[in-house]
Amino acid sequence: MARKNTAIQRRDRVRRALRRRSGGRPRLTVFRSSRHIYAQVIDDGQGITVAAASSLEADMRKTLKTGGNKDAAAAVGKSIAERALKAGVTKVVFDRGGSLFHGRVKALADAARESGLSF
């Protein structure tokens, strides 16, 4: 019996490919739940989180109607880009995890690119 292509298997396959092609660049990883979206810039070489942002933060909760839509994802993308640039990171590789690149994940990526991150 063939195994199904689960989100965990897809996530692991995506991360393996990123490690091969990253060239030492930090990884911008995205996690989305039904109610919120989270982003981190992770330096895998040192094993540290350089910057993080989520729709759970107090200032975002005040301005956003909900944390689970494209507007929230765009706000998180802008925020993570600003924090990464402040930490000295300009180039990253985008880790979409097990999610497909559309909807909220794409909105976050587009907002991060517009705010100055290159990937």
C-alpha positions as CSV (number, residue, x, y, z in Angstrom):
1,M,0.0,0.0,0.0
2,A,1.4,3.4,-1.0
3,R,1.8,6.1,1.7
4,K,-0.2,9.2,1.4
5,N,1.6,12.5,0.8
6,T,0.9,14.1,4.1
7,A,1.7,17.7,5.1
8,I,4.5,16.5,7.3
9,Q,6.2,14.6,4.5
10,R,5.8,17.6,2.2
11,R,7.3,19.9,4.9
12,D,10.3,17.6,5.3
13,R,10.8,17.4,1.6
14,V,10.6,21.2,1.2
15,R,13.1,21.7,4.0
16,R,15.6,19.1,2.6
17,A,15.6,20.9,-0.7
18,L,16.0,24.3,1.0
19,R,19.1,23.1,2.9
20,R,20.7,22.0,-0.3
21,R,20.0,25.3,-2.1
22,S,20.3,27.8,0.7
23,G,24.0,28.6,0.5
24,G,24.1,29.5,4.2
25,R,21.3,32.0,4.0
26,P,18.8,32.3,6.9
27,R,15.4,30.6,6.4
28,L,12.1,32.6,6.6
29,T,9.7,30.0,7.8
30,V,5.9,30.3,7.9
31,F,3.4,28.5,10.1
32,R,-0.3,29.1,9.6
33,S,-3.1,27.9,11.8
34,S,-6.8,28.5,11.2
35,R,-6.8,31.6,13.4
36,H,-3.3,33.1,13.2
37,I,-0.1,33.2,11.1
38,Y,3.5,33.1,12.4
39,A,6.9,33.8,10.7
40,Q,10.4,33.4,11.9
41,V,13.8,34.1,10.3
42,I,16.1,31.3,11.5
43,D,19.8,31.0,11.1
44,D,20.3,27.2,10.9
45,G,24.1,27.4,11.0
46,Q,24.0,29.0,14.5
47,G,20.7,27.5,15.5
48,I,19.1,30.8,16.5
49,T,16.0,32.7,15.7
50,V,17.0,36.1,14.3
51,A,13.5,37.7,14.0
52,A,10.0,36.6,14.7
53,A,6.5,38.1,14.1
54,S,3.0,36.8,14.4
55,S,-0.6,37.9,14.3
56,L,-0.9,37.3,18.0
57,E,1.2,40.4,18.9
58,A,-0.6,43.1,20.8
59,D,-0.2,45.8,18.2
60,M,-1.4,43.5,15.4
61,R,-4.4,42.4,17.4
62,K,-5.5,46.0,17.9
63,T,-5.3,46.9,14.2
64,L,-6.5,43.6,12.6
65,K,-10.0,42.3,12.6
66,T,-8.8,38.7,12.6
67,G,-5.4,36.9,12.5
68,G,-6.4,34.3,9.9
69,N,-6.8,36.3,6.7
70,K,-4.6,37.8,3.9
71,D,-4.6,41.2,5.6
72,A,-3.1,39.7,8.7
73,A,-0.6,37.7,6.7
74,A,0.5,40.9,4.8
75,A,1.0,42.7,8.1
76,V,3.1,39.9,9.5
77,G,5.2,39.8,6.3
78,K,5.9,43.5,6.6
79,S,6.7,43.2,10.3
80,I,9.1,40.2,9.8
81,A,10.9,42.0,7.0
82,E,11.4,45.1,9.1
83,R,12.8,43.1,12.0
84,A,15.0,41.0,9.8
85,L,16.5,44.1,8.1
86,K,17.1,45.7,11.5
87,A,19.0,42.5,12.5
88,G,21.1,42.8,9.4
89,V,19.5,40.0,7.3
90,T,18.7,41.0,3.7
91,K,18.6,37.6,1.9
92,V,16.7,34.6,3.0
93,V,15.3,31.4,1.6
94,F,11.5,31.0,1.9
95,D,10.3,27.9,3.8
96,R,6.6,27.5,3.2
97,G,6.5,24.4,5.4
98,G,3.9,22.0,4.3
99,S,1.6,24.7,3.0
100,L,1.0,25.4,-0.6
101,F,2.3,28.8,-2.0
102,H,-1.0,30.6,-2.3
103,G,-3.4,32.6,-0.2
104,R,-2.1,33.7,3.2
105,V,1.4,32.2,2.6
106,K,1.7,34.1,-0.7
107,A,0.4,37.3,0.9
108,L,3.1,37.1,3.6
109,A,5.8,36.4,1.1
110,D,4.8,39.3,-1.2
111,A,4.6,41.8,1.8
112,A,8.1,40.7,3.0
113,R,9.5,41.2,-0.5
114,E,7.9,44.6,-0.8
115,S,9.4,45.6,2.5
116,G,13.0,44.8,1.5
117,L,13.7,41.1,2.0
118,S,15.0,39.3,-1.1
119,F,14.3,35.6,-1.8
